[in-house]
Amino acid sequence: MLPEHDESTWRISACELFELERYDIAMFEFYLLAQQFSQTKDWYSTGFCALALGRFDKSFELFSTLWNENPHILKISTMNALLLATSPIAHHRNGKKSLEISLSKLKTNEHNWELLSVIAAAYAEVGDFPSAIEFARLALKKCPASSGEQNQRRICQYQQSRPARLTAAQVRRQIRSKGSCNRCGGNTSISLGPLCTRCQRLSLHNLTNVATHSSSSELEK
């Protein structure tokens, strides 16, 4: 087993590959991390890389398994519901199940635009386009400007009674619409969460330096 800081370094390197859009290599690295350390976030990242590569069978399998094991995690539930509603592979789709999963999260996440967008897609999949338009408009009001165009396109689709279908190109566009690092304001990777890779490395470097000069009991305080 690698030391903890080496595990973190490996994970950050995989995230950097992800940011460089080397999704094939990043997927392999996240898969190896998941195999060795059994962390949910690494399986999630593996599935997301598979989506960016258009490997919908693999991503569907991974997110279905993740949801069965972690139905309480919003991000996993949202992604599983999204694939159930919008997968381009017909036998993956189950609009009723997608609605059941996504609506169960709405009460405590009513301002989450991604969840609202998935609920809209689920309604469209079951043929309830008025409800799909209603939730898509709510998502448009709450989403960041970088996702506004995609949400507007979805509304137009639903107005034409056309359900949403996910593509690898859409996933890659979402990845490029990065958030801001909580520390320096720079771009973040979806896999990294609130910090960019540079700040992740700085945090890891600082932690390693502290560990060199501190006892384990001091670090636990």
VMD Tcl script that draws the C-alpha trace (Angstrom):
set ca {
  {0.00 0.00 0.00}
  {1.28 3.47 -0.91}
  {1.68 6.16 1.78}
  {-1.33 8.46 1.97}
  {0.43 11.42 0.37}
  {1.49 9.23 -2.58}
  {-2.11 8.16 -3.05}
  {-3.15 11.82 -3.14}
  {-0.38 12.71 -5.59}
  {-1.49 9.90 -7.87}
  {-5.09 11.10 -7.72}
  {-4.12 14.70 -8.52}
  {-2.06 13.49 -11.49}
  {-5.11 11.62 -12.79}
  {-7.15 14.81 -12.40}
  {-4.55 16.75 -14.37}
  {-4.86 14.24 -17.21}
  {-8.61 14.77 -17.01}
  {-8.17 18.55 -17.27}
  {-5.88 18.05 -20.30}
  {-8.75 16.06 -21.89}
  {-6.70 12.85 -21.94}
  {-9.80 11.00 -20.88}
  {-8.60 7.57 -21.97}
  {-5.44 7.70 -19.81}
  {-7.26 9.47 -16.97}
  {-9.94 6.77 -16.98}
  {-7.26 4.07 -16.68}
  {-5.56 5.90 -13.79}
  {-8.83 6.46 -11.92}
  {-9.72 2.80 -12.46}
  {-6.39 1.70 -10.96}
  {-6.93 4.07 -8.02}
  {-10.42 2.68 -7.47}
  {-9.15 -0.90 -7.61}
  {-6.41 -0.21 -5.07}
  {-8.12 2.16 -2.63}
  {-11.85 1.41 -3.16}
  {-12.83 5.08 -2.92}
  {-16.22 6.07 -4.30}
  {-14.82 9.28 -5.83}
  {-12.40 7.28 -7.99}
  {-15.17 5.04 -9.35}
  {-17.22 8.19 -10.00}
  {-14.33 9.76 -11.94}
  {-13.84 6.54 -13.91}
  {-17.50 6.66 -14.93}
  {-17.28 10.32 -15.86}
  {-14.25 9.70 -18.07}
  {-16.17 6.88 -19.74}
  {-18.98 9.34 -20.51}
  {-16.53 11.83 -22.03}
  {-15.23 9.03 -24.25}
  {-18.74 8.02 -25.32}
  {-18.49 4.66 -23.55}
  {-22.08 4.73 -22.36}
  {-22.33 1.02 -21.54}
  {-19.37 1.28 -19.16}
  {-20.57 4.51 -17.55}
  {-24.09 3.16 -17.12}
  {-22.73 0.04 -15.42}
  {-20.50 2.06 -13.08}
  {-23.09 4.66 -12.07}
  {-25.79 2.03 -11.55}
  {-23.47 0.14 -9.21}
  {-22.44 3.33 -7.41}
  {-26.06 4.33 -6.90}
  {-27.01 0.91 -5.54}
  {-24.19 1.25 -3.00}
  {-24.60 5.00 -2.27}
  {-28.21 6.08 -2.91}
  {-27.82 8.86 -0.31}
  {-25.15 10.76 -2.30}
  {-26.81 13.46 -4.39}
  {-24.13 13.62 -7.10}
  {-24.35 9.88 -7.73}
  {-28.15 9.84 -7.69}
  {-28.26 12.76 -10.13}
  {-25.85 11.10 -12.56}
  {-27.65 7.75 -12.41}
  {-31.02 9.46 -12.99}
  {-29.51 11.43 -15.88}
  {-28.39 8.27 -17.66}
  {-31.73 6.56 -17.02}
  {-33.46 9.50 -18.72}
  {-31.05 10.47 -21.50}
  {-28.73 7.59 -22.44}
  {-28.48 7.17 -26.23}
  {-28.71 3.41 -25.67}
  {-32.41 2.52 -25.56}
  {-32.26 -0.39 -23.11}
  {-30.56 1.84 -20.53}
  {-33.48 4.26 -20.38}
  {-36.18 4.07 -17.71}
  {-37.95 7.39 -17.31}
  {-40.12 6.28 -14.40}
  {-37.13 5.13 -12.38}
  {-35.25 8.31 -13.25}
  {-38.17 10.39 -11.97}
  {-38.42 8.32 -8.80}
  {-34.72 8.80 -8.00}
  {-34.51 12.49 -8.89}
  {-37.79 13.57 -7.27}
  {-36.77 11.84 -4.04}
  {-33.88 14.36 -3.80}
  {-35.89 17.47 -4.69}
  {-37.23 18.42 -1.25}
  {-33.77 19.05 0.21}
  {-32.11 20.21 -3.04}
  {-34.71 22.42 -4.68}
  {-32.11 25.01 -5.73}
  {-29.75 22.51 -7.37}
  {-29.99 23.34 -11.07}
  {-28.39 20.07 -12.20}
  {-31.02 18.07 -10.33}
  {-33.79 20.28 -11.76}
  {-32.40 19.68 -15.25}
  {-32.39 15.92 -14.72}
  {-35.98 16.00 -13.46}
  {-36.91 17.87 -16.64}
  {-35.20 15.20 -18.76}
  {-36.97 12.43 -16.83}
  {-40.37 14.06 -17.41}
  {-39.55 14.36 -21.11}
  {-38.59 10.69 -21.25}
  {-42.02 9.66 -19.90}
  {-43.75 12.06 -22.31}
  {-44.80 14.76 -19.84}
  {-43.38 17.68 -21.80}
  {-45.24 20.49 -19.95}
  {-43.58 19.37 -16.70}
  {-40.26 18.96 -18.53}
  {-40.46 22.57 -19.74}
  {-41.41 23.79 -16.25}
  {-38.39 22.17 -14.58}
  {-36.04 23.07 -17.44}
  {-36.99 26.73 -17.00}
  {-36.31 26.47 -13.27}
  {-32.90 24.96 -14.06}
  {-32.17 27.78 -16.51}
  {-32.91 30.40 -13.83}
  {-30.53 28.80 -11.35}
  {-27.70 27.55 -13.56}
  {-24.38 29.43 -14.11}
  {-24.04 31.44 -17.32}
  {-21.70 28.80 -18.78}
  {-24.55 26.25 -18.78}
  {-27.31 28.61 -19.90}
  {-27.08 27.81 -23.61}
  {-27.36 24.07 -23.03}
  {-30.40 24.52 -20.79}
  {-32.04 26.81 -23.35}
  {-31.53 24.16 -26.03}
  {-33.20 21.60 -23.81}
  {-36.25 23.84 -23.38}
  {-36.52 24.17 -27.17}
  {-36.33 20.38 -27.49}
  {-39.11 19.84 -24.98}
  {-41.27 22.47 -26.69}
  {-40.95 20.32 -29.82}
  {-41.90 17.19 -27.79}
  {-38.41 15.75 -28.17}
  {-36.76 13.98 -25.20}
  {-33.12 14.74 -24.34}
  {-30.30 12.46 -25.45}
  {-26.85 12.69 -23.91}
  {-23.78 12.78 -26.15}
  {-20.07 12.60 -25.39}
  {-19.71 16.10 -26.89}
  {-22.20 17.49 -24.35}
  {-20.26 15.88 -21.51}
  {-16.99 17.39 -22.77}
  {-18.62 20.83 -22.99}
  {-19.76 20.47 -19.38}
  {-16.24 19.55 -18.32}
  {-14.87 22.68 -20.00}
  {-17.42 24.81 -18.09}
  {-15.31 24.68 -14.96}
  {-16.00 26.29 -11.63}
  {-13.69 28.55 -9.66}
  {-11.15 27.33 -7.14}
  {-12.17 28.19 -3.58}
  {-8.60 29.26 -2.80}
  {-7.11 31.06 -5.83}
  {-10.11 31.59 -8.11}
  {-8.56 29.57 -10.94}
  {-10.31 26.88 -12.98}
  {-11.19 23.59 -11.30}
  {-11.66 20.09 -12.61}
  {-15.00 18.42 -11.98}
  {-13.13 15.52 -10.42}
  {-11.19 17.71 -8.02}
  {-14.15 19.59 -6.58}
  {-13.51 22.95 -4.86}
  {-9.74 23.28 -5.47}
  {-7.69 23.46 -8.67}
  {-4.85 20.99 -9.18}
  {-2.23 23.63 -8.27}
  {-3.87 24.33 -4.89}
  {-4.36 20.61 -4.32}
  {-0.62 20.11 -4.80}
  {0.20 23.06 -2.50}
  {-2.10 21.66 0.19}
  {-0.48 18.27 -0.13}
  {3.02 19.81 0.01}
  {2.13 21.80 3.14}
  {0.61 18.75 4.79}
  {3.74 16.72 4.06}
  {5.97 19.47 5.54}
  {3.83 19.66 8.68}
  {3.91 15.90 9.05}
  {7.71 15.98 8.85}
  {7.93 18.31 11.86}
  {4.90 17.19 13.89}
  {3.90 14.15 15.84}
  {0.83 12.21 14.76}
  {-0.98 13.31 17.93}
  {-0.44 16.98 17.04}
  {-1.90 16.41 13.57}
  {-5.00 14.84 15.08}
  {-5.81 17.90 17.22}
}
mol new
graphics top color blue
foreach p $ca { graphics top sphere $p radius 0.5 }
foreach p [lrange $ca 0 end-1] q [lrange $ca 1 end] { graphics top cylinder $p $q radius 0.2 }
display resetview
